[in-house]
Amino acid sequence: MSDHYDKFHFYKGIDAIMAQLRATNGFLDVNKPWLLTNQEHLLSVVLHAAMENLRVCGILLQVCLLPTD
């Protein structure tokens, strides 16, 4: 990821982030957190992993956003 950004290949960095987001979506599809309501610990683990992935991807994508001031 940083390799792509360091070489100003932002599109490759964005592709890598989007691949991670697709993997996170697949993770949620496989684990089906909406069916884990009676397994509180497993539900917590699945949601925490997914949300952490989304948080990190959001931070990495901020580099590509234009300022709005």
Protein Blocks (a to p, Z undefined) as FASTA:
>chain_A
ZZmmmnopaklmmmmmmmmmmmmmmmmmmnommlmmmmmmlmmmmmmmmmmmmmmmmmmm
mmmpccfZZ
